[in-house]
Structure formats: structure tokens, C-alpha cells
Amino acid sequence: GAEGDSGGVFREELKARALKICQRLCISSQILNLIETEAHLEVWSEVLSSSQAFLLNLARAFIADPEVLCVNLPNVTLEPSVGEEVYSMLREFVMDRGVLPSC
């Protein structure tokens, strides 16, 4: 029925939002393919670098859209352009909640 259709639309919108976030964080299509294949979940720590794992966890946080997000040293191990994008996304996150960023 209509309820099933709205759930499918919501999932597609969420998937599109998640993909956009991952793309902004420069998460490779190879990593996104791993996410789609749940069989690889237990070996992610063996497959991902610390930077990739950080970006994936940050993407998960942005996708969940929490009210509060705590991030320690968000760009220490990242390439400068990726670090700048992370800071840009964090500023947007803060401003979307009506708070002026201090960075």
C-alpha cells in the first residue's frame, strides 16, 4: 500500500543523502562497495586506513544527524583538501543548529 511506498521513498532519500555525504568526505567507491556488502563488516579495521575509518565514522555521524557531535582533531591525518571539507561540513552542521561556529 501507500505506507510501503513511502518507506521505500524514505530509504531512497536517505541513501541519496548518505551518498552525498560520503562523496563530500571523499570516501572512495571501493569503501562504499564494502559498506553495501555486510559480509565485510568484521574486517573493516583490516581494510581501512585510520583516515578512511575516521571519514567513514564521521559520515555515519552526519547521516544520523544528531543534535550534538563531538569530534577530536578532525583533520590531523587527512589530506588538506579533505580536512578543509570536513571543517566546512562541521561548520554547516553547527550553523544548521542555530549556533555560530568559532572556527
Contacts in CASP RR format, 6 or more apart in sequence:
PFRMAT RR
TARGET T0000
AUTHOR 0000-0000-0000
METHOD contacts of the structure
MODEL  1
GAEGDSGGVFREELKARALKICQRLCISSQILNLIETEAHLEVWSEVLSS
SQAFLLNLARAFIADPEVLCVNLPNVTLEPSVGEEVYSMLREFVMDRGVL
PSC
14 63 0 8 1.000
17 63 0 8 1.000
18 59 0 8 1.000
18 63 0 8 1.000
19 32 0 8 1.000
21 59 0 8 1.000
21 62 0 8 1.000
21 63 0 8 1.000
21 89 0 8 1.000
22 31 0 8 1.000
22 32 0 8 1.000
22 59 0 8 1.000
24 85 0 8 1.000
24 89 0 8 1.000
25 55 0 8 1.000
25 58 0 8 1.000
25 59 0 8 1.000
25 82 0 8 1.000
25 85 0 8 1.000
25 86 0 8 1.000
25 89 0 8 1.000
26 55 0 8 1.000
26 79 0 8 1.000
26 81 0 8 1.000
26 82 0 8 1.000
26 85 0 8 1.000
27 52 0 8 1.000
27 55 0 8 1.000
27 56 0 8 1.000
27 59 0 8 1.000
28 52 0 8 1.000
31 48 0 8 1.000
31 52 0 8 1.000
31 56 0 8 1.000
34 40 0 8 1.000
34 44 0 8 1.000
34 47 0 8 1.000
35 56 0 8 1.000
40 47 0 8 1.000
44 53 0 8 1.000
44 56 0 8 1.000
45 53 0 8 1.000
48 56 0 8 1.000
50 77 0 8 1.000
51 77 0 8 1.000
51 78 0 8 1.000
51 82 0 8 1.000
54 77 0 8 1.000
54 78 0 8 1.000
55 78 0 8 1.000
55 82 0 8 1.000
55 86 0 8 1.000
58 71 0 8 1.000
58 74 0 8 1.000
58 86 0 8 1.000
61 69 0 8 1.000
61 71 0 8 1.000
62 69 0 8 1.000
62 89 0 8 1.000
62 93 0 8 1.000
67 97 0 8 1.000
69 90 0 8 1.000
69 93 0 8 1.000
71 90 0 8 1.000
74 83 0 8 1.000
74 86 0 8 1.000
74 87 0 8 1.000
74 90 0 8 1.000
75 82 0 8 1.000
75 83 0 8 1.000
75 84 0 8 1.000
75 86 0 8 1.000
75 87 0 8 1.000
78 86 0 8 1.000
87 103 0 8 1.000
90 101 0 8 1.000
90 103 0 8 1.000
91 101 0 8 1.000
91 103 0 8 1.000
94 100 0 8 1.000
94 101 0 8 1.000
95 101 0 8 1.000
END
